[in-house]
Amino acid sequence: AQSVAQPEDQVNVAEGNPLTVKCTYSVSGNPYLFWYVQYPNRGLQFLLKYITGDNLVKGSYGFEAEFNKSQTSFHLKKPSALVSDSALYFCAVRDSGAGSYQLTFGKGTKLSVIP
Amino acid sequence: DTAVSQTPKYLVTQMGNDKSIKCEQNLGHDTMYWYKQDSKKFLKIMFSYNNKELIINETVPNRFSPKSPDKAHLNLHINSLELGDSAVYFCASSQGGSFHNEQFFGPGTRLTVL
């Protein structure tokens, strides 16, 4: 079975500071990992994904994420936070070994960037 | 030029009624999904269709019935609505031929059952 955990319900960071939103996963095969962002009253938007290759993945709006197989983590990062980054962030995983279309989402982490 | 659209955006109805939510995508994708997001923002997959064939059918009440008339449309019909059905329902699509393609989400339909 595939699962994903986002240990923090909320992350607060000052504008201009680096931010990290944490995600860990569990799969039986190799993971396909995704980050999505949800702004208030909107649908989810794709940010970035890890499939294979370079462990550091770059995505939209200056976000990046680092895949760490030994720690089964895929933390989302940004060098300098903007107030407009304030939103709900979801990590998601699909188990390549399961042969399933199903994407499992974490419970979400609310990011608040303080001016 | 909206990629994934849903109608209606808001739906307020009484318990016991039957309602439908429509979803359309113009991305040429072959796989579509319905998700339910509860008041705590937890996102749960309900159904998925690939080329009009049901491929994901999670444990949801059989009052919920998806219908896919073609690859570009996936509708959700709900019978005998209950208070607990109040939530935001999201439609999404992806090119399902590969398991690592990202999903594109619609704007959501906020269902309120009174």
Interface residues (C-beta under 8 A of the other chain):
Chain A: Y32 F34 Y36 Q38 N41 R42 G43 L44 Q45 F46 K49 I51 L88 F90 R94 S96 G99 S100 Y101 Q102 L103 T104 F105 K107 G108
Chain B: V4 T31 K40 K41 F42 L43 I45 S48 N50 I55 I56 F90 A92 G96 F99 H100 E102 Q103 F104 F105 G106 P107 G108
